[in-house]
Amino acid sequence: MRSLERHRDVGAYALGVLDETEAFRFEDHLMECPQCAVQVTEFGPTARQMMLYRRATPRAVHPFAGPGPQLLDRLLGEVAARHRAVRRRVLYAVAASVVVALAGPVLAMTMGAGGGDGGEDPVRVTATDEKSGVWAQVTTENETWGSHVELKVKDGAGPRSCRLIAIGVDGSEQTVTSWTVPEHDARPNTVQGAAAWNTDEIDHYELRTAAGEHLVTLPAH
């Protein structure tokens, strides 16, 4: 297949709709095309929303069926919650600006003593595989839709295309992000990704090559 046609397979590959042969061919192309590697990562939010819809839809429901009342209620509830959160952030910002204007030194002393916004701290795990020599660090932060994931990895065995896989507590898997390792470059590489699960729904993470070779395993907590 011509290179231009390979570029057009980015969306289908990211959503997991290519058959095994086509996926294997595209992964060969991915190793030599940084542009497609970036686009595969950018498709993460779309793939995540598709995953959320699939999880909210019973297997017996036709994929093109209209959403039922429960799904609509859930979506409307999430939208309303996000709107409330935005309004709260605006009100907090206005209140904070007033306090700073009236009592800047007092606020500075308070923040220095207690600090923080009260949010949940990110979860960070690190591991090195003795066999592959790959070092990885995963930092996960819960969101309303799942979790945001930052991966730092050192892998001097490139060039090769790799994936970060989240394994759920139920044994199912999600591809969090993918990237291409440069040739013989062991410097740290940082990529961003996302999962449709919160941290407590993930059992562990695995780094694998596009061909399925295991590189390193990291606990989720």
N, C-alpha and C positions, 0 to 999 in steps of 0.2 A: 504494500500500500504506500502511496506517495506521502511525503512528509506533511503536506498541507492537510491531507485526510487524517493523519495521526493527530494533528493539532485539534481537529474537530471532535476527537474522542475524549477530550478532557472531561467534559460534563458527564458523559456516560460512565467513564471510569470512576469519577469521584462518587457518583451515586450507586456504583456497584451493579450496573445493568449490562456490562459487557460479559460475553461468555468467556470461559476460561482461556481459550486460545487467543481471542482478541485482547483480553486483559494482559496476557503474557507478552504479546507483541507490543502493546502500548507501554508496558513497564520497561522493555528494552529501549524504546524511544525516549522514555522519561529520564533514563540515565544520561542521555546526551542532550537534553533540552531543558535548560533551567527555566525557560519561560513557562513551559507546561507544568513543571514542578511547583512553581509559584501559584499557577492557576488552580492546580489540584487542591492546594492548601486553602485558597480563597473560596473554594466551593464548600468548605467545611460547614458554615452556617446553614446553607441550603440542605446539605445532607442531614444535618442535625434536625432541622424542622421536619424533614421527611420521616426520620426515625421516630420523632415524637408523635407524628400522625399515625404511623404504623403501630406504635405501642398503645395508642388510645383507641385503635380500631380492632374489634374482635376478628379472628381469622375467618369466621364465617361470613363477614360482610364483604360484598363486592367492592373492589378498589375504587370504583367510580360512583359508589352509592353516596347519596347526600348525607351530610352530617346530622346525627340525631340530636334530640334535646339535651342529653347529658354532655355530649361533646361541645355543643354550642354554649351551654351554661358554663362549662369549664373554661372555654376560650374567652367568653365575656368576663368571667370572673378574673382571669389573668390580666386582661386588658384594664379592667377597673382597678385592680391592685397596682398595676404599673402607673396608672394615672394618679392614684393616691400617693404613691411613692414620689413621683415627680413633684406634685404639689407640696409634699412635706419638705423635699429638698429645697424648693424655692423659698418656702417660709423659713426654714432653718438658715438659709443663706441671708435673707433679709434681716432676721433677728441677730445673726452673728455680726453683720455689718454695723447694726445699730450699737451693739455691745462694744465692738471694737472702737467705734467713734467716741463713745462715752467713757469707756474704761479700758483703754488699750493696755496699759501696764498691768492691770489686775488680771485681764484675760491671758496675757503672756505668761504670768506667773502660774496661773491655773493650768494652762496647757503644758507648761514645763514640768509641773508636779505630777499630773495625772495622765494627760495626753490621750490621743486615740479617738476614734469615732464610735467605738463600741461594736464594730463589725466583727464577723468571724475571721480568725486569722487563716491565711493560706496554709495548706499542708505541703511540706517539702520532704521528698525522699531521695536518696542517692544510693547507687549500687555500681559495682564493677564486676564484670564477668571474667573469671580467670582464664577460661578457654578462648574466648573471642578477643579479650583485651579491651572491650568497649566499656567506657565509663558513661553514665547517664545520671541526670538529675531532673526530676519531675516536680513542678510546683503547681498545685491545683487550688483553685478558688471557686467555691460554690456560687452559682447564680440561680435566678428563678427558673431558668430553662434547663439547667444542668450544671456543668462546670467548665470553667476556662482553664486550659492547661498550657503551661510553658515547659518546653523540653530543652535542656542543654545536653549535648552529647559530644564525646570525643571518640572518633573512629578513624584510625589511620589505614584502613584496609580498602579504601575506595579505589576506583569509582564504583558505586553501586547505589541502587535505589532502596530506601528503607521505609519502614512504617512503625508508628507507635500504636499498639493495640491495647485497649482497655478490656479487661475480662471482668464481667459482672459477677456478683455473688451467686447468680443463678447459672453461671457457666457460659452465658452468651458473650459475644464479642462485638466491639465497635472499633473502627479505625479512627483514631483521634487526629492524626496528622501524618504526612509523608514528606520525604525530602530526599535529595540526592547528595551522596557523600562525594566530595571532590577527590581527585586522585592523590593518594599518599599525602593527605593533609589531616594531621591529628589535632589541629587547633579546635577549640570549643566552637560548636555550631549551635545557634539558638533558633528554634522554630516555635510557632504558636499553633495551638489547636483547640478543639472543644469536644466535649462528650455530652450526650443527652442524659447522663446520669449524674447525680450528686456524688460526693466523695464516699459517703457511707454505702452507696450501691455498687461500688467498685471493689473487687477483691485484690487485684494486682494489675500491673502493666507489663507488657512484653515488647521489646524492640526486636523486629524481624526484618530480614531482607525481603524484597519483593518476591523472591523465589521461595520464601517460607523458612529460611534458615534462622534459627534462634540466635540472638546476640546477647541479650541481657534481660533479667527479670527484676522488677522493682515492686515492693509492696505498695499498697495504696495509702497506708496510714503510718 
